[in-house]
């Protein structure tokens, strides 16, 4: 898993795995793997991914869904949450923990690179009132000048 150095051009946006769920992320839109983006997430978003992937595994079976897990350990002396974020690839479970478990450490910005260079993340799009389809973070609309708050996530 790669992490984006601070010198890269990053944006705050929302990403999706081509489903209805979108997640707030930080990413470099030019840092791509086969066309897919490599997002980094806050601990709160990692918790949401953990809940969503657990639900998907229950619905579709663990052999077809990787899951994210956040193990909480209170707070440290500075009041920051202690957490371990893990990515479980259930399809590789029989090959042992080295093949099926990845511990995801936070990067220098405190963000977790979940699924980058592995999952097919794409930037969520928004549809402006003028009909223009835009990446979530693009504002104002280059077609009509509306701010991002003036249009909603595309269906």
C-alpha positions as CSV (number, residue, x, y, z in Angstrom):
1,X,0.0,0.0,0.0
2,X,1.3,3.4,-0.9
3,X,0.8,6.6,1.0
4,X,0.7,10.0,-0.6
5,X,3.5,12.3,0.5
6,X,2.6,15.7,1.8
7,X,4.0,17.3,-1.4
8,X,1.4,15.8,-3.6
9,X,-1.6,17.7,-4.8
10,X,-4.5,16.3,-2.7
11,X,-8.2,17.1,-2.6
12,X,-11.0,16.4,-0.2
13,X,-13.8,14.6,-2.1
14,X,-16.1,11.7,-1.8
15,X,-15.4,8.2,-3.3
16,X,-17.5,5.2,-4.1
17,X,-17.1,1.5,-5.1
18,X,-19.8,1.9,-7.7
19,X,-22.6,1.5,-5.1
20,X,-24.9,4.0,-3.5
21,X,-22.5,4.5,-0.5
22,X,-20.0,7.4,-0.8
23,X,-17.2,8.1,1.7
24,X,-15.4,11.3,2.5
25,X,-11.7,10.9,1.4
26,X,-8.5,12.7,0.7
27,X,-6.7,11.7,-2.5
28,X,-4.4,12.8,-5.2
29,X,-6.6,12.6,-8.4
30,X,-3.6,11.9,-10.5
31,X,-2.3,9.0,-8.4
32,X,-4.2,6.1,-10.1
33,X,-4.0,2.3,-10.4
34,X,-5.5,1.1,-13.7
35,X,-7.6,4.3,-13.7
36,X,-8.9,3.9,-10.1
37,X,-8.1,6.4,-7.3
38,X,-6.3,5.6,-4.1
39,X,-8.2,7.4,-1.3
40,X,-7.2,7.9,2.3
41,X,-9.8,8.1,5.1
42,X,-10.3,9.4,8.6
43,X,-10.7,7.0,11.5
44,X,-14.4,7.8,11.6
45,X,-14.8,6.9,7.9
46,X,-12.8,3.7,8.5
47,X,-15.3,2.8,11.1
48,X,-18.1,3.4,8.6
49,X,-16.3,1.2,6.0
50,X,-16.0,-1.5,8.7
51,X,-19.7,-1.4,9.4
52,X,-20.6,-1.4,5.7
53,X,-18.2,-4.2,4.7
54,X,-19.5,-6.3,7.6
55,X,-23.0,-5.8,6.4
56,X,-22.1,-6.7,2.8
57,X,-20.3,-9.8,4.0
58,X,-23.4,-10.9,5.9
59,X,-25.5,-10.3,2.8
60,X,-23.3,-11.8,0.2
61,X,-20.9,-14.1,2.0
62,X,-17.4,-13.6,3.3
63,X,-15.9,-15.4,0.2
64,X,-17.0,-12.5,-2.0
65,X,-16.4,-9.5,0.3
66,X,-13.2,-8.1,1.9
67,X,-13.9,-6.6,5.2
68,X,-12.4,-3.7,7.2
69,X,-12.1,-4.0,11.0
70,X,-11.4,-1.2,13.5
71,X,-10.3,-2.5,16.9
72,X,-10.6,0.3,19.5
73,X,-8.3,0.6,22.5
74,X,-9.4,3.7,24.4
75,X,-7.2,6.8,24.1
76,X,-3.6,7.6,24.5
77,X,-2.0,10.1,27.0
78,X,-2.8,12.9,24.6
79,X,-6.5,11.9,24.3
80,X,-6.2,10.6,20.7
81,X,-8.1,7.4,20.0
82,X,-6.1,4.2,19.9
83,X,-7.2,2.1,17.0
84,X,-5.9,-0.7,14.8
85,X,-7.4,-0.8,11.3
86,X,-7.3,-4.2,9.4
87,X,-8.2,-5.3,6.0
88,X,-9.3,-9.0,5.8
89,X,-9.3,-10.7,2.4
90,X,-11.5,-13.7,3.3
91,X,-10.9,-15.3,-0.1
92,X,-7.3,-15.9,1.0
93,X,-8.1,-17.1,4.5
94,X,-6.8,-20.6,3.8
95,X,-3.4,-19.2,2.8
96,X,-2.8,-17.9,6.3
97,X,-2.7,-14.5,8.0
98,X,0.2,-13.2,5.8
99,X,-2.0,-13.5,2.7
100,X,-5.3,-12.6,4.2
101,X,-4.7,-9.8,6.8
102,X,-3.2,-6.4,6.3
103,X,-2.8,-3.9,9.2
104,X,-3.3,-0.4,7.9
105,X,-1.3,2.2,9.8
106,X,-2.3,5.8,9.6
107,X,-0.1,8.0,7.4
108,X,1.7,11.2,8.4
109,X,-1.7,13.0,8.1
110,X,-3.4,10.5,10.4
111,X,-5.4,9.0,7.4
112,X,-5.8,5.4,6.5
113,X,-5.2,4.2,2.9
114,X,-7.9,1.6,2.6
115,X,-8.2,-0.3,-0.7
116,X,-5.9,2.0,-2.7
117,X,-4.0,0.1,-5.4
118,X,-6.3,-2.8,-4.7
119,X,-10.0,-1.8,-4.8
120,X,-11.8,0.0,-7.7
121,X,-12.5,3.3,-6.0
122,X,-13.7,6.1,-8.1
123,X,-14.5,9.8,-7.3
124,X,-18.2,10.3,-6.6
125,X,-19.9,12.7,-9.0
126,X,-22.3,15.5,-8.6
127,X,-25.0,16.7,-11.0
128,X,-25.3,20.4,-11.1
129,X,-28.7,22.0,-11.7
130,X,-27.5,22.9,-15.2
131,X,-27.0,19.2,-16.0
132,X,-23.2,19.1,-15.8
133,X,-21.7,16.0,-14.3
134,X,-18.7,16.9,-12.1
135,X,-16.3,15.2,-9.7
136,X,-17.5,15.8,-6.2
137,X,-14.8,18.2,-5.3
138,X,-15.0,20.4,-8.4
139,X,-16.6,23.8,-7.5
140,X,-17.8,26.1,-8.7
141,X,-19.4,24.4,-11.8
142,X,-17.3,25.4,-14.8
143,X,-20.5,25.4,-16.9
144,X,-22.7,27.7,-14.9
145,X,-20.7,29.0,-11.9
146,X,-22.9,27.4,-9.2
147,X,-21.2,26.5,-5.9
148,X,-21.0,22.9,-4.8
149,X,-23.7,23.5,-2.2
150,X,-26.1,24.3,-5.0
151,X,-26.1,20.8,-6.4
152,X,-26.4,17.3,-5.0
153,X,-24.6,13.9,-5.4
154,X,-25.6,12.3,-8.7
155,X,-27.9,9.3,-8.4
